[in-house]
Amino acid sequence: MKCAVDNYLCMMCSVSGAGKSCTHVPTVECQHKVRRKIKALKILLKLVSGPAPERINGRLAMIGFVSALGVELANGQDLFTQISNGGLTLFVGTSVVLTLASLVPLFKGVRAESKSSGLMTSDAELWNGRFAMLGLIALGFTEFVQGTPLV
C-alpha cells in the first residue's frame, strides 16, 4: 500500500483494499523525503515563475537582436542564414551562460530591483527586453516575407 504522506510503500501499515489509505504518523524518514520534494519544487518554481524567465528572455533577446543586426551589417546575411551557418550553436552557448549568470544572484536572494538606480533601472531592463523580443520577431518575419536581409 502506498503511504499518503510520501507516496512510497509504507512499512508501518498493513492497510489494504481499494480506496483505503495509510493513516500512520509519518516517520522521520518520511518527513525528510517530503521536505526534499518541497525544496526541489520551490527551486523549480523559482525558475519558471516570477520575473526571472522574462528577465532572462529579455537579456537573450537584447543580445540576439543587436548581434543579428551587427552580423547583417558586417556580412549581409539575413537572420535565417546566420542561424543555419553555426549561429544556433552560439545561441545555445550564450543562452546557457546568460541563464546561469542570471540565476546565481536569484539563488543568493539578490533582487534586480535592489541594484537598479538612475537611468538603468530594472523596469527599463524589462521594457528594453520586451522591445528586443518584438524587434527580433519583426526582423525575422520581415526578412522571411521579403526574402532578403533587412539592412
C-alpha positions in Angstrom: 0.0 0.0 0.0 1.3 3.5 -0.8 1.7 5.9 2.1 -0.5 9.0 1.8 2.4 11.1 3.3 5.3 10.4 0.9 3.8 8.2 -1.8 6.2 5.4 -1.1 5.4 1.8 0.1 4.6 2.1 3.7 6.3 -0.4 6.0 4.3 0.8 9.0 0.8 -0.1 7.8 -0.9 -3.2 6.7 -4.0 -1.4 5.3 -5.2 -3.0 2.1 -8.2 -2.7 -0.1 -9.5 -0.2 -2.7 -10.0 3.3 -1.6 -8.1 2.9 1.7 -5.0 4.9 2.6 -2.3 4.9 5.1 -3.1 6.6 8.4 0.2 6.2 10.4 2.1 9.1 11.9 4.9 10.0 9.4 8.3 8.8 10.4 11.4 11.0 10.4 12.4 9.4 7.1 9.0 10.2 5.5 9.3 13.8 6.7 12.8 14.2 5.2 11.6 12.8 1.9 8.7 15.2 1.9 10.9 18.2 2.8 13.4 17.3 -0.1 10.5 17.2 -2.5 9.1 20.5 -1.3 12.6 22.1 -1.6 13.0 20.8 -5.1 9.6 22.1 -6.1 10.4 25.6 -4.7 13.6 25.7 -6.7 11.7 24.7 -9.9 9.0 27.3 -9.2 11.7 30.0 -8.9 12.9 29.1 -12.3 9.6 29.1 -14.2 7.6 31.8 -12.4 8.1 35.3 -11.3 10.4 37.9 -13.0 13.3 35.5 -13.8 12.0 34.0 -17.1 11.0 37.3 -18.5 14.3 39.0 -17.4 16.4 36.1 -18.8 14.5 36.0 -22.1 14.7 39.8 -22.4 18.5 39.7 -21.9 18.8 37.0 -24.5 16.6 38.9 -26.9 18.7 42.1 -26.4 21.9 40.3 -27.2 20.3 38.4 -30.1 18.8 41.5 -31.7 22.0 43.5 -31.5 24.2 40.7 -32.7 21.8 39.8 -35.6 21.8 43.3 -36.8 25.6 43.5 -36.4 26.2 40.4 -38.5 23.7 41.7 -41.1 25.7 45.0 -41.3 29.0 43.2 -41.4 28.3 40.2 -43.7 24.9 41.0 -45.3 23.5 37.7 -44.0 19.8 37.5 -43.0 18.7 36.1 -39.7 17.9 32.6 -41.0 21.2 32.3 -42.8 23.0 33.3 -39.6 21.2 30.6 -37.7 21.9 27.9 -40.3 25.6 28.9 -40.6 26.5 28.0 -37.0 24.5 30.7 -35.2 22.4 28.1 -33.4 25.4 26.8 -31.5 26.4 30.2 -30.5 22.9 31.0 -29.4 22.7 27.9 -27.2 26.0 28.6 -25.6 25.1 32.2 -24.9 21.7 31.1 -23.5 23.3 28.7 -21.1 25.9 31.3 -19.9 23.4 34.1 -19.5 20.8 31.9 -17.8 23.4 30.7 -15.2 24.7 34.2 -14.7 21.1 35.5 -14.2 20.2 32.7 -11.8 23.2 33.0 -9.4 22.0 36.3 -7.9 18.5 35.0 -7.7 19.5 32.0 -5.6 21.6 34.3 -3.4 18.5 36.3 -2.7 19.5 39.4 -4.6 16.7 41.1 -6.5 17.3 43.2 -9.6 15.2 46.0 -8.1 17.6 46.4 -5.3 20.5 47.0 -7.7 18.8 49.5 -10.0 19.3 53.2 -9.9 19.4 56.2 -12.2 18.9 55.5 -15.9 19.4 51.8 -15.8 16.5 50.5 -13.7 15.1 47.0 -13.5 11.9 48.3 -15.2 14.0 49.8 -18.1 15.7 46.4 -18.5 12.3 44.6 -18.7 11.0 47.1 -21.2 14.1 47.0 -23.3 13.9 43.2 -23.2 10.3 43.3 -24.3 11.1 45.6 -27.2 14.1 43.5 -28.2 11.9 40.3 -28.3 9.4 42.1 -30.5 12.2 43.5 -32.7 13.8 40.1 -33.1 10.4 38.6 -34.2 9.7 41.5 -36.5 13.2 41.2 -38.0 12.8 37.5 -38.7 9.3 38.0 -40.1 10.2 40.9 -42.3 13.2 39.1 -43.7 11.1 36.0 -44.3 8.4 37.9 -46.2 10.9 40.0 -48.2 13.3 37.1 -48.8 16.3 39.4 -48.3 18.2 40.9 -45.4 16.7 43.9 -43.9 19.9 46.0 -43.8 
